[in-house]
Amino acid sequence: MTVRLPYTNGGLRTYEPRTEPLIVTTGAPFTSRTVFSAAHVVADPFADTTPDAPAAIDWDATLAFRRHLWSHGLGVAEAMDTAQRGMGLDWAGAAELIRRSAAEAKAVGGLIACGVGTDQLTGPASLAEVRAAYEEQLALVEASGSQAILMASRALAAAASGPEDYLEVYGHLLRQAADPVILHWLGPMFDPALEGYWGSSDLDAATDTFLEVIAAHPDKVDGIKVSLLDAEREIDIRRRLPQGVRCYTGDDFNYPELIAGDEQGFSHALLGIFDPLGPLAAEAVRVLDTGNTAGFRGLLDPTVELSRHLFQTPTRFYKTGVVFLAWLAGHQSHFTMVGGLQSARSLPHFARAYELADGLGLFPDPKLAEDRMKTLLALYGVTQ
């Protein structure tokens, strides 16, 4: 059996899918790294809605996918940008997602951390309003029983006049947090509205401010998630962290080497790419738990080409590829996204994502994935 796939510059090529998936096993909890997968949401395909209307979510399928991640030992990073936070999922939808997922995590004993932001603010806001928005979301996440992830805020980026405003807002939030939180630095490649975060477009100056926030409240910071797609900067940051504060890599380009680490330390993980890579990523971490770094790299290094493809510019549209692969893998019955975001990537992009994921053995049922890929190709006018 073969599939005719489009080239990026026109024309078709023939691809022969694999017939068997990669065999992975579940096992004991991880011992050497703490690993979260940011998780996507499944849209309700039958909802009569529009791209700018509130998100219509298929809750059963959305929660089932989280149980899939937990079953392999991964933690779930909930209501983050992978869940289309700020790109189709508003605060009302995110709040309901947090409540439901936190309850599910408690029921199954799964690890969960949830995003705290300011996205209930829909227009210009003062610093006081930004603080209040953060506080509202922090209270909800803490009431749900989840760990909090203090996400970067578009409203704060717009309202802040310099580094001192970030120090004041984050200091205020950390002082009142009930438990240690994860801080999140999301680069502008993921969200252009976050350009100049921490008070400067100079990354060295921004890094100094970021580290100043942590140094002032090390007892309230469990760790930091760095999503700058800059391995050298992440390594520099993690070497400068106070004792006991973890670095969670959010670098979807360089994660194998950052998780493996070096003689001076390593990164834990909080990654969007682990949504489609979940079982394979978990298998790799369990190999790393045995001290077999080469075996870990042998499993995870081949996945980087797929990740770089999904996260290619414009990086913020990586969610489309993530949901596309979830559909091919059988985790949902359709390829419809909140906000109509399934339109954000091209057919050649989908074709290459399918080819790379199939080559890695990511599809539990390769024939189902092949049939669904052919269905999509037919909709675009490609005959087999």
Residue, then its C-alpha position, 0 to 999 in steps of 0.5 A: m500500500t502506498v500514499r501519494l503525498p504532495y511536494t512543497n513545490g508542487g507535484l506528488r510523490t509516493y510514500e509507503p507507510r509502515t505497517e507496525p507501530l513502535i512498541v512502547t510499554t508503561g512502567a514505574p513513575f519516572t525517577s530522574r526527571t519531572v516531565f509534563s506534556a502540554a495538552h491540546v483540547v478537542a473541539d466539538p465538531f458538531a457545534d454551530t459556532t464561528p472562529d471568534a465565538p467561545a470555544a465549543i469543546d468535546w469534554d469526553a475526548t479532551l479528558a480521554f486524551r489526558r488520561h492517555l498521557w497520564s497512563h504513560g506516566l507523563g504529567v499534564a500541563e493544562a490550559m497552556d498555549t498548546a490548548q489554544r489559550g489566547m488562540g481560540l480558548d478564552w478564560a471561561g473555557a480555560a477555567e472549565l478545562i482547569r476544573r475538569s482536568a484537575a478533578e480527573a487528575k485527582a481521580v486517577g492520581g495524575l500529575i497536573a499543573c495549570g496555567v494562570g494568566t490574564d486573558q480575561l482582560t480583553g482590552p488595555a489594562s492598568l497594572a492593578e487590573v493585571r494583578a487582579a486578573y492574575e489573582e483571580q486565575l491563581a485562586l481558581v487553580e489553587a482551589s482546583g488542587s492543581q499546581a499553578i504555572l504563572m504564564a506570560s501575560r500579553a496585558l502585562a507586556a502592554a502595560a509594563s513600562g520597564p523591568e520594575d513593573y515585572l518585579e512588582v507584579y510577579g513579586h506580589l503574586l509569589r508572595q501570596a501563592a499558597d504553594p511553589v509555582i512554575l514560572h513561564w517565559l514564552g518567547p515572541m516566536f510563540d506569541p508576538a504580543l510578548e515581545g520585550y517581556w521582562g521589560s526589555s527586548d535585549l535577552d540578556a537584560a530580560t534574563d537578568t530581570f527574570l532571575e531577579v524575580i526568582a532570586a527574591h522568592p526562591d521558596k515560592v518557585d518550584g521551577i521555570k519553563v523556558s520557551l525561547l528555542d535557544a539551548e545555550r540561553e536555557i543552559d545559562i539560565r539553569r546554571r544560574l538558578p538558586q538551589g532547588v529551583r528546577c528548569y523545565t525545558g520548553d525548547d521544542f527544537n533542542y529538548p533531547e540534549l537539554i533533558a539529557g544534560d551535562e556535567q553541570g546539570f539538566s532540564h526537566a521538561l514541559l513540552g508541547i511536542f510531548d503531546p504527540l510524542g507521549p508514549l515514545a517520550a515516556e519510554a525514553v525517560r524511563v531509559l534515562d532513569t536507568g542511567n542510559t543516556a545514549g539509549f535515551r538519545g537514541l529514542l528521542d533524537p530521531t523525533v527532533e525532525l518532526s518537532r522542528h517541522l511542527f514548530q516551524t515559522p510561524t511557530r504559534f501555529y504548531k497546535t494545528g500539527v499537534v491536533f492533526l497527529a492526534w486525529l491520525a493516531g485515533h485520539q479523536s474522531h475528526f480534524t476540527m479545531v477551536g477557532g477553525l485553526q485547522s486551516a493554519r497549515s498547508l497540505p504539504h505541511f500535513a503530508r510531511a508531518y504524517e510521513l515523519a510521524d509514521g516513520l517514527g511509529l507514532f500511530p498505534d494503528p498505522k492503517l487508520a492513520e493511512d486511511r485518514m491521511k487519504t481522506l484529507l488528501a481527497l478533500y484537497g483533490v489528491t486522488q490515489 
